[in-house]
């Protein structure tokens, strides 16, 4: 039977610190997108930081006024922590995408479970909210999560797209739900896609 005794402040702090140390591993999870300068692979921690900046800078373009930006920031800073266990799944890898949610849900149980129970439940609820995309905040968070790697691909002459033979119809299908969270950002992104095709950085 699980121990349900309340945690002392010292026990809470110890668990929180262990969680913080564990998620440092996110810096070692590398993505298919590359950074715009050296063209080295972006890591998940850098993606999360850049994604938070996208939220802060572009929040005024969300479909919903008076968006709870702090809630969006919580979602985007937490949602990729599961990749410590599940690994990064390239957006156009259909084989790995098939069981992505199952792998990541198991990871969410373990990683958030390192925290005190109340925080574990709160963080897991935010992760589930992001996955469901049922709230305005989750839809905007998901929109930014799609926009950020697209922007890096465009600004690196379609690096990951060309490497994996991705075509424009797949990019549109994958990313058009940006419009659900931020319609003006999708208009901008669609123009980026069209321009990438014209310049030969993305196959039609």
Helices and strands as residue ranges (DSSP letters): H 9-22, G 23-28, E 30-34, E 41-43, H 44-58, G 59-61, H 69-78, G 79-82, H 83-86, H 94-97, H 100-112, H 117-132, H 136-155, H 159-164, H 168-175, H 178-181, H 183-198
